[in-house]
């Protein structure tokens, strides 16, 4: 019996996809450990990792990477922000943001496939769309804990400027890497 992922036709492609997924999980773990501990939602570079995966990976590898990261975190591995892990992370105030990661990479990769343009404007646009999706999931979930007004105050406002800066810096870096690799 052979282990295969859907639409992976040969062994080298399977190895390449598994390595890419593993690197995505590792990137998300590393970025989640860089944190400014605000309450109830810390500012991390986790979203920057999600955006990088959304800009660089094909849809399946992107979704598998983020889903694997979330599954490992839900199983209790201390890989989420501030070395947290366990299902309670998904049931607490940060749960919506975590689930938003998966929706964000899915939408970002679909948009990238539809708009085949690696210009800086499009990269920034994709990052901002991904960030917006994470905010929608996160603030919606957080509002069930602190109310709608407080969810915006605690879960959106402190993240607007850092989110925009992360999107801009990442887009410039990805554009530079893509341009120099041609």
Secondary structure, DSSP 8 states (H G I E B T S, - for coil): -----TT--SHHHHHHHHHHHHHHHHHHHHHHTSEE--SSS-EESHHHHHHHHHHHS-HHHHHHHHHHHHHHHHTT-S-BGGGB-STHHHHSTTHHHHHHHHHHHHHHHHHHHHS----HHHHHHHHHHHHHHHHHHHHHHHHHHH-HHHHHIIIIIHHHHHHHHHHHHHHHHHHHHHHHT-
